[in-house]
Amino acid sequence: MEILKQIFDSDLGSSFNDIAFLIFRVLFALQLFRVHGLKKFRLENGQKEIIPNPLGLPENINALVASLADLVVPFFIILGLGTRLAVLPAIGVTAIGYFIVHRKDSPEVRDVPYMYTLSLLLILAFGAGKYSLDYYLLNIL
C-alpha cells in the first residue's frame, strides 16, 4: 500500500498550484491528442501517417505503442488516473523522437519532441495533483 501511495500521491503545496497544474495537464494532454493522436486517423496525400520505427520493433507493436502514447495517455493525464504510470510510454516515444529520430535535424525540428518530453517528465515528477482521480481514489475511498 505504501508503494501505491508513493506512485499516486501528489502534494503540490497549495490549491493554486493544484489548479495551475490541472490546467497545464488538461491543455497539454488535449494538444498531444489533437496534434499527434488524431494524425493516426488522418490521411495526408491519401496515406496514413508513417510511424517511425528506429528501434526495429515489430510494426504492430511499434504502432500500438505510438498510438497508445498519443491517443490513450492523454485521457489518463486529463483524468489524473494512474498518471505517473500512464506517462511512461509517452515519455519513451517522445524521448526516442528527440534522441534518435530527430537527432540530426535542426533545433527547430527537435524542439517539439524536446518540449513534449520535458512536459511529460514534469507530470511524472509531480504526479497529477489534488484535482485528479489519483488523489480521489487514494484519499477519499
C-alpha positions as a Markdown table, in Angstrom:
| # | Residue | x | y | z |
|---|---|---|---|---|
| 1 | Met | 0.0 | 0.0 | 0.0 |
| 2 | Glu | 2.9 | 2.4 | 0.7 |
| 3 | Ile | 4.3 | 1.9 | -2.8 |
| 4 | Leu | 0.9 | 2.7 | -4.3 |
| 5 | Lys | 0.7 | 5.9 | -2.2 |
| 6 | Gln | 4.1 | 7.0 | -3.4 |
| 7 | Ile | 3.1 | 6.3 | -7.0 |
| 8 | Phe | -0.3 | 8.0 | -6.9 |
| 9 | Asp | 0.1 | 10.7 | -4.2 |
| 10 | Ser | 1.0 | 14.2 | -5.2 |
| 11 | Asp | 1.4 | 17.2 | -2.9 |
| 12 | Leu | 1.9 | 20.4 | -4.9 |
| 13 | Gly | 1.8 | 22.6 | -1.8 |
| 14 | Ser | -1.3 | 24.8 | -2.4 |
| 15 | Ser | -4.6 | 24.9 | -4.0 |
| 16 | Phe | -3.3 | 27.5 | -6.5 |
| 17 | Asn | -0.5 | 25.1 | -7.6 |
| 18 | Asp | -3.0 | 22.2 | -7.9 |
| 19 | Ile | -5.4 | 24.3 | -10.1 |
| 20 | Ala | -2.5 | 25.6 | -12.2 |
| 21 | Phe | -1.2 | 22.1 | -12.7 |
| 22 | Leu | -4.7 | 20.8 | -13.5 |
| 23 | Ile | -4.9 | 23.5 | -16.3 |
| 24 | Phe | -1.4 | 22.6 | -17.5 |
| 25 | Arg | -2.2 | 18.8 | -17.5 |
| 26 | Val | -5.5 | 19.3 | -19.4 |
| 27 | Leu | -4.2 | 21.7 | -22.0 |
| 28 | Phe | -1.1 | 19.7 | -22.6 |
| 29 | Ala | -3.0 | 16.4 | -23.0 |
| 30 | Leu | -5.5 | 18.0 | -25.3 |
| 31 | Gln | -2.7 | 19.3 | -27.5 |
| 32 | Leu | -1.0 | 15.9 | -27.5 |
| 33 | Phe | -4.2 | 14.2 | -28.5 |
| 34 | Arg | -5.3 | 16.8 | -31.1 |
| 35 | Val | -2.0 | 17.2 | -32.9 |
| 36 | His | -0.4 | 13.8 | -32.6 |
| 37 | Gly | -3.1 | 11.4 | -31.7 |
| 38 | Leu | -5.6 | 12.4 | -34.4 |
| 39 | Lys | -2.8 | 12.1 | -37.0 |
| 40 | Lys | -3.1 | 8.4 | -36.6 |
| 41 | Phe | -6.5 | 8.6 | -38.2 |
| 42 | Arg | -6.0 | 11.3 | -40.8 |
| 43 | Leu | -4.9 | 10.7 | -44.3 |
| 44 | Glu | -2.4 | 13.0 | -45.8 |
| 45 | Asn | -1.9 | 12.8 | -49.6 |
| 46 | Gly | -4.1 | 9.7 | -49.5 |
| 47 | Gln | -1.8 | 7.9 | -46.9 |
| 48 | Lys | -2.0 | 7.3 | -43.2 |
| 49 | Glu | 0.8 | 8.7 | -41.0 |
| 50 | Ile | 4.0 | 6.8 | -41.2 |
| 51 | Ile | 5.2 | 6.0 | -37.7 |
| 52 | Pro | 9.0 | 5.9 | -37.4 |
| 53 | Asn | 10.4 | 2.7 | -36.1 |
| 54 | Pro | 14.0 | 3.5 | -35.1 |
| 55 | Leu | 14.3 | 0.6 | -32.6 |
| 56 | Gly | 13.3 | -2.0 | -35.2 |
| 57 | Leu | 10.3 | -3.3 | -33.3 |
| 58 | Pro | 7.7 | -5.4 | -35.0 |
| 59 | Glu | 5.5 | -3.0 | -36.9 |
| 60 | Asn | 2.3 | -3.9 | -34.9 |
| 61 | Ile | 4.0 | -3.3 | -31.6 |
| 62 | Asn | 5.6 | -0.1 | -32.7 |
| 63 | Ala | 2.2 | 1.3 | -34.0 |
| 64 | Leu | 0.5 | 0.1 | -30.8 |
| 65 | Val | 2.9 | 1.9 | -28.5 |
| 66 | Ala | 2.9 | 5.1 | -30.6 |
| 67 | Ser | -0.9 | 5.1 | -30.8 |
| 68 | Leu | -1.2 | 4.4 | -27.0 |
| 69 | Ala | 1.1 | 7.3 | -26.3 |
| 70 | Asp | -0.8 | 9.7 | -28.5 |
| 71 | Leu | -4.4 | 8.5 | -28.2 |
| 72 | Val | -4.9 | 6.9 | -24.8 |
| 73 | Val | -2.3 | 8.5 | -22.5 |
| 74 | Pro | -3.8 | 12.0 | -22.9 |
| 75 | Phe | -7.1 | 10.8 | -21.4 |
| 76 | Phe | -5.3 | 9.4 | -18.4 |
| 77 | Ile | -3.4 | 12.7 | -18.0 |
| 78 | Ile | -6.7 | 14.7 | -18.2 |
| 79 | Leu | -8.4 | 12.5 | -15.7 |
| 80 | Gly | -5.3 | 12.2 | -13.5 |
| 81 | Leu | -5.7 | 8.4 | -13.4 |
| 82 | Gly | -2.6 | 6.4 | -12.9 |
| 83 | Thr | -0.9 | 9.5 | -14.2 |
| 84 | Arg | 2.8 | 8.7 | -13.3 |
| 85 | Leu | 2.5 | 5.2 | -14.8 |
| 86 | Ala | 0.4 | 6.4 | -17.8 |
| 87 | Val | 3.0 | 8.9 | -19.0 |
| 88 | Leu | 5.8 | 6.4 | -19.2 |
| 89 | Pro | 5.0 | 5.1 | -22.8 |
| 90 | Ala | 4.6 | 8.7 | -24.0 |
| 91 | Ile | 8.0 | 9.7 | -22.4 |
| 92 | Gly | 9.6 | 6.7 | -24.3 |
| 93 | Val | 8.0 | 7.8 | -27.6 |
| 94 | Thr | 8.9 | 11.5 | -27.3 |
| 95 | Ala | 12.4 | 10.8 | -26.0 |
| 96 | Ile | 13.1 | 8.4 | -28.9 |
| 97 | Gly | 11.8 | 11.1 | -31.2 |
| 98 | Tyr | 14.2 | 13.6 | -29.7 |
| 99 | Phe | 17.3 | 11.4 | -29.2 |
| 100 | Ile | 17.0 | 9.1 | -32.2 |
| 101 | Val | 14.5 | 10.1 | -34.9 |
| 102 | His | 15.4 | 13.8 | -35.0 |
| 103 | Arg | 18.9 | 13.7 | -33.7 |
| 104 | Lys | 20.4 | 15.2 | -36.9 |
| 105 | Asp | 17.6 | 17.6 | -37.5 |
| 106 | Ser | 17.7 | 21.4 | -36.8 |
| 107 | Pro | 17.0 | 22.6 | -33.3 |
| 108 | Glu | 13.6 | 24.0 | -34.6 |
| 109 | Val | 12.5 | 20.5 | -35.6 |
| 110 | Arg | 14.0 | 18.8 | -32.4 |
| 111 | Asp | 12.2 | 21.4 | -30.3 |
| 112 | Val | 8.8 | 19.6 | -30.4 |
| 113 | Pro | 9.8 | 16.2 | -29.0 |
| 114 | Tyr | 12.1 | 18.0 | -26.6 |
| 115 | Met | 9.3 | 20.1 | -25.1 |
| 116 | Tyr | 6.9 | 17.2 | -25.0 |
| 117 | Thr | 9.5 | 15.0 | -23.2 |
| 118 | Leu | 10.2 | 17.8 | -20.7 |
| 119 | Ser | 6.4 | 18.3 | -20.1 |
| 120 | Leu | 5.8 | 14.6 | -19.6 |
| 121 | Leu | 8.8 | 14.4 | -17.2 |
| 122 | Leu | 7.3 | 17.3 | -15.2 |
| 123 | Ile | 4.0 | 15.4 | -14.9 |
| 124 | Leu | 5.9 | 12.2 | -14.0 |
| 125 | Ala | 7.8 | 14.1 | -11.2 |
| 126 | Phe | 4.8 | 16.0 | -9.8 |
| 127 | Gly | 2.0 | 13.5 | -10.3 |
| 128 | Ala | -1.5 | 14.7 | -11.1 |
| 129 | Gly | -2.1 | 16.9 | -8.1 |
| 130 | Lys | -5.2 | 17.3 | -5.8 |
| 131 | Tyr | -7.7 | 17.7 | -8.7 |
| 132 | Ser | -7.3 | 14.2 | -10.1 |
| 133 | Leu | -8.8 | 10.7 | -9.8 |
| 134 | Asp | -5.4 | 9.6 | -8.3 |
| 135 | Tyr | -6.0 | 11.9 | -5.4 |
| 136 | Tyr | -9.7 | 11.0 | -5.1 |
| 137 | Leu | -9.0 | 7.2 | -5.1 |
| 138 | Leu | -6.1 | 7.4 | -2.7 |
| 139 | Asn | -7.6 | 9.8 | -0.2 |
| 140 | Ile | -11.4 | 9.6 | -0.4 |
| 141 | Leu | -12.0 | 5.9 | -0.9 |
